[in-house]
Each structure stands twice: as structure tokens, then as C-alpha cells.
Amino acid sequence: MARKTPTTPPALVHEKIVDIDVSAEMQGSFLEYAYSVIYSRALPDARDGLKPVQRRILFQMDQMGLRPDRGHVKSARVVGDVMGKLHPHGDTAIYDAMVRLAQPFSLRLPLVDGHGNFGSLDDGPAAPRYTEARMAPAALAMTADLGEDVVDFVPNYDNQLTQPSVLPAAIPNLLVNGATGIAVGMATNMPPHNLIEVVAAARHLIAHPDATLEDLVRFVPGPDFPEGGKIIGLEGVRDAYATGRGSFRTRATARIENITPRKKGIVVTELPYMVGPERVIEKLKDAVQAKKLQGIANVQNLTDRHHGLRLVIEIKNAFNPEAVLEQLYRYTPMEESFGINNVALVEGQPRTLGLREMLVVYVDHRLVVVRRRTEHRLARATERAHLVAGLLIAIADIDEVIAVIRSSDDAEEARSRLMSVFDLSEPQAEYILALRLRRLTKFSRLELETERDELAAQILQMQAILDSEERLRGVVSDELADVSAQFGTPRRTVLLEHAGGPATSATAGQPTGRSGGALPLEVSDDPSWVLLSGTGLLARTSDGDAPLRSGPRSAHDAITHAVPATARGQVAVVTSAGRLVRLDVLDAPALPSTGAAPGLSGGVPVTELVTLERDEQVVGLARLDAAAPPLVLATAQGVVKRVGGEHPGNKDAWDVIALRDGDRLVGAGHADDTDKLVLVTSDAQLLRFDADAVRPQGRAGQGVAGVRLAEGAAVIYLGVIPADEVSASVVVTVAGTSGALPGTVPGSAKVTPLDRYPAKGRATGGVRAHRFVRGEDCLQLAWVGTEPARAVGSGGQAVSLPAIDERRDGSGHALPVPVAAIG
């Protein structure tokens, strides 16, 4: 058997193997890829501020007729048309670009009007099949005059259609909306600016082509973000305007306010650019868990569409809100850095641009657009004027024109004869042949003559623009002014030269204030006074000075009770039901130092800080510290009790006296054994006796008899006076009628020195303190204390009291208005 000769496989017969240098191939391929990314995807054009995909979206929406006065269409339809005709890339990239053009928090001036869920700072948008879109009004200014040969058109990816190489851009979009993109070996990150400011700078540059950067910065002081916020430190902004690169810090807008009567909080209404509230909350919780942030009790996101951003951060009582805010700036995205890198394409080349360079490129682009538009319109107007002139010639001798046409064998002969007989050009003759008979009326001739005159004026005007660079610049400047008036909005971002530096610490964990000094995080436990006013306002002082010894603290209220405490201590509110209700001193708002400002004008109603039962009223304040003297109480039925011993530390409220049926507390205070107790009754009896006559009891005790009451009378006031202040104290009584509603009848008042009333024993009837006149049958108010005494009305307004009357049983002087409280 013969042996077969091996043959070459058919597949390898025509194969050609080429040896290449891998490094050269990689270099060439990478350069092609980098070129494509830089010029076709990532970087914006300095003239219209748009990347290719954004430009194609706006151009295609314009071609589809999706103008603001028409209905929205499905976003998927727009994405499909852009992808199929102009942008040969994925639909996701196109939709993401369109979404950003529609987001008011991304662009200072949105170019797409989105309908549906186009995302938020924390969440992405819905799918394109669920959303709808159309052009925003500002997009019309970007695409205006595209059909008037204002820009060059280039073939699309398959050479079947054409697309603009750049948009006319009547809006300086690059500066107004900014840009961001990552290319190969370079990136761009431009902040948005205010349209009004940018247009003002561009118009100044048009009028003064040699304007310096310093001149332009007067119009554009800094970026302007869509969501507001603050820019801290402008050195980096100035560097970016000069060189194209720089950085600055953006900070949230926050204020400290009372979110509840007991709690202070930080309310955030604006966040740095592209920072969402959920991101802040997440970083805040991480910092709290890591023990970096202290003093935060709770955080709530109350943001909605009607009220905008509102992030409420509740502060613990013992912490300084300003110090906590500085910590938030340091450890959360409430303060972030923004790096400017102004890289854009100029004549097809990537360049880093300063503010002046960007404005120069844009102004030059608009000059070219307006010049080309004027040339186009001039050519159209000249062509139309030529046709109108021929038509007027024909109408002037229409019978002969008709005769020439009827005697011609065909249209070609008719056109030639019209040109020779009436000395017309070929376009004029062709236009006359296409003329409709209804244009031969007398009225049509008048219209044509008017049109001829208008066209002549337009031609002269446009020719003047083309012949004069100054007039051309004036047209561009005027159009920019119109755009600014139509789309401009006030500045939203606050520019701050300095803010005391970032939230860095002078010592470990200790924030610094705006002035640069150390700011304590926790409120120090300094001595203070807790004050209760006659109108029911509660407040605390920020110092340890005795408010009743340093003069009145308010021109519009009177202090009726004051107890010493510390800023982080506790006091108790004494109620008419015989209860003590615990109250943190920090819950009461702090007042300025003594003599620095009106006293209780910043207080809060005590009823908002404690929970009372029905018909229960606040009658005084009590100390809870171990060094406090015994608490003395007086009831309407004449019972007096001094409470000794410690108060329960595990209860928020507890009873301090066992009241009889129908009885109630009318007064409370702290009394040492050497102090004097003063009881005033409704029938104008005053009893003064030593405090040691009342033996201290436990909380369950019912007390002892304090004053002997006549039938129908009741105790209305309890006063505690130190023994050394009796001679400096006065008694104020206000008489009225029991048949009138409280606060409706002014009554009469009397002011008498306390030492005019002799001391009596406990459980006696006392002495008369006020003689009733006709129409009076009871005391409505009484008060005992050191001078000066102050009376106030129901609204806290001052009421004048009469001069001191040495007669202890004399009658009072008529008051101008009813008195609500004395202090």
C-alpha cells in the first residue's frame, strides 16, 4: 500500500501572520482611546460648555420639537432617538446625562424640564420608561438660530445625518452650570455661577476688551451653587480665576434654635454642593458611634417638597450647641472641600482656563455666531428684496406680462422673454411665473411696496452691524442682557472671606469658636439663678449674681420667684396641688449677664416645661440641693408647713404635703429658723411670725395652723423675709371686688413698710393691712419684699404703683389698669 504525502490544512493555506511590536501597538491603541475619551466624551467645549452627549441631547430634542410650550414625551423616546441618530453609545450614558441636565440641584440653570422621578441627592432617578422630558426655556436659548448657519454642522457617526459641532449658546453655560468629567490623564471640575453676575462680566469684557481679571472679579466674586450654602475663604477661588486651579471650602447653612421648650437643636436648611441629607445622617451616626461626636441626642430629616431641606439635630442639654456645630463641620459632610480644575476644549485642544480666558472664548464665540447670523439674514433679505423688486415691475405692467406668457410655447421660452422684455434676472422671472393671480390686486401692491421699504431698512441695519465691530459687540451685549433678565435669579450662596478656620481643635476633642478661641463643648456648671416672672415665664441667668439684689432685669415683667442653682443642676416647680415637679436648669433659656439686656424677655412659659394636671397651677420654685433651707408651704385654708429631709432622686414629681379636701397651695419659699414668715389673707389681714415656730415635717405631714381665718376668708400670699431685711421690705396689697371677673376691674393698691405691721404668734388672726372702700370687699393680690416693687399687667406691661403709705390700715389708691402680678 502506497504511503500518502502529508498536505497543508485548507484553513492555513491563505493565512498571513504579521509580527508587531506589542509596546508600539499598546501605545497607539491607548492614544486612540485617550483621544476618543478626551474629545468625544469627558471634556466640555469652552464655547457652549457642553459635552458631546449633552449637545446631542439638546439638538435632538430641538429637532423633535420638544419645546417648553408642548407636552412632555417619554424619556426613553428621547434616549432612543439620540442613540440611533447621533450618539453611538449605551442608552444608560445618554439617560444619565439627560437626568443631570434636568436636576435643579445639579445645575444652576437646568436645560431639561423633567416630569417624574429624576432623582435626588441621595437616590437615583426612575427608569427612562417611567419619566418624561422636554426642553427647558433656557435650552431654547442654547439652540436658538441653529437654522441660520450660525455654527458648522458635521456628519454623524454613520455619515447619514449632520449635527452641530457646537451650539450657538446664548447663555454662558460653562460658567453658569459648571462641568465635571474624568478623561484620560486629565479631568475637569467646574463650579456653577450666577447667571446675572457672569453676564455682567461678559458685557463688561465686550465693552472693554482689555479688561483685567481684577475688573472681572468685581462682577463674579465667586461660585453660586443651586442649593445655596456658604463658601468659606475666597483665596482658592481667586487662584482658580487666575490660573484655572484652586480649592475652597463649602459649608452648610445651619442655625441654633429651640426645637422644643426644653431642647435646643441645630436646624440645617442648606448643604454643600451635591451633598444629600441622608449622607450627612449616615456620617453623623458613624461619628457618634466612633465617639468622635458628642452631645447629639437625635437627628431627624424633615425635608419635603413644600418646605425644602430641613435637617434637625437635637442637642443634649449639657452641651454647647455652637461647639457641637463646629464638631459637625469637622466630622460630617456639612463642610467639604471643592477643588476647581477648569479644563475645557478650546479649538479642539484641552486647556486649563482662568475666568478671563473662559469669558474671552465665550464672547468670541458669540461674536462669530451673531456675525454669521447677520450675514445669513442679510443674504436672505437681499434675495427677498430682489424678488420683490421684480414682482413690482411685473405688477406695474401686468397686461404685457400676461401677453408675453400667453404667447410663449413653454415655460422656458416664457422665462427667457420675460428676462429680455422687462430686464429681469432669472430668479425674478421664475418667481413671476410662479405668481398666483390673487397677488395681482391693488392691496397686494401696497403690501409689496411696504415690504420693499422694510427690507431696505433691514439691509441697511444689518450691513451697518457687519461693517462696525462696535455695533456687532453692542448686539451681543444687548442679547446677553435680555438673557440675564429672562433667566437670572438672585445669588443663593453666601461668600465669606473668613469664618475662624475649620472646625479644628485647640486641644484634643475641643472645638474652636468663630473667633479662633477655645469653645467648650459642654456647658460649665457655673452658678446661676432660676427666675419665674409674674406672667409665667421661666428663665435662668448666665451668672451667679442675685437678680433681686441687682435691680430689675426687665422693663416689661416682674420677677416673683428666684432660686439659686447651677447651670447643670436641678430645681423644682411647686404646684397648687402640693407637688414638686423636677426641672433641669438647662431646660430654662439662659439670659445675658446682669445689666446686659432686658431680663425675662427671652424666657419660655413654665407650663411648656412641666406637665400639670387639670386646674393645677404653678405657685413657686424650690431648690433641690442638700444645702437648701427647709421648704415652707402655705395653703388657702391657713395651713403652714416646713418640709425637711432629702427629696427622692428617682422621681420626676412627688407630693410634699397632704392637703385637706378643697384646699390648695398658694405660696412656697425656703426659710431658715431666723427668717420671718408673712401670710396675707383675702380679708386684708397680715400675720408676721418667726419661721422657727413651724417645726419641719416629712413629706407626708399635713402641716400646722398658720393663721386664724374669718369665715369665708382664705390665704392669698406667703412671703419669706430674712430677719435683716424686714426694715427694707414693703407690703403691696391690691383690693377689689369679689363679684368681678379677675383682671377686669383695676381696684386700688397700697404700699406700706413691713415694719409697720407688728409681729404676732403663729395661728393668730394678724392685723389689718388694707382698709376697703366702697365697692371693695377683698384683696386680690399681695406681695412682700425688698424695694423696688414692680406691678405688671396681664401682658407683662408695667403698671405704676402709688407712693409709700406709712398707715398700715389705710385705704389704697386707684390703679389705672388691672394688675396681674407683683414682684
ABEGO torsion letter per residue (X at the ends): XBBBBBBBBAAAAABBBBBBBAAAAAAAAAAAAAAAAAAAAABBBAAAGBBAAAAAAAAAAAAAGBBAABBBBBAAAAAAAAAAAABBBBAAAAAAAAAAAABAAABABBABBBBEBAEBAABBBBBAAABBBBBBAAAAAAABGAAAGABBBBBBAAGABBBBABBAGABBAAAAAEBBBBBBGBBBBBBBBBAAAAAAAAAAAAABAABBAAAAAAABAEBBBAAEEBBBEAAAAAAAAAAGBEBBBBBBBBBBBBABAABBBBBBABBBBGBBAAAAAAAAAAAAAAGABBGBABBBBABBAAAEBBBBBBBBAABBAAAAAAAAAAABAABBBBBBBBBBBBGGBBBBBBAAAAAAAAAAAAAAAAAAAAAAAAAAAAAAAAAAAAAAAAAABAAAAAAAAAABABAAAAAAAAAAAAGBBAAAAAAAAABBAAAABAAAAAAAAAAAAAAAAAAAAAAAAAABAAAAAAAAAAAAAAAAAAABBBBABBBBABAGEBBBBABBGBBBBAAGBBBBABBBBBBBBBBBBAAGBBBBBABABBAAAAEBABAABBBABBBBBBAABBBBBBBAAGBBBBBBAAABBBBBBBGABBBAAABBBAAAABBBBBGBBBAEBBBABAABBBBBBBBAAGBBBBBBEBBBAABABBBABBBBBGBBBABBBBBBAABBBBBBBAAGBBBBBBAAABBBBBAABAEBBABBBBBGBBBABBBBBBAAAAAABBBBBBBBBAABBBGABAEBBBBBBAAABBBBBBGBAEBBABBBBBGBABBABBBBEBOBBBBBBAAGBBBBBBBBBABAABBBBBBABBBABBX
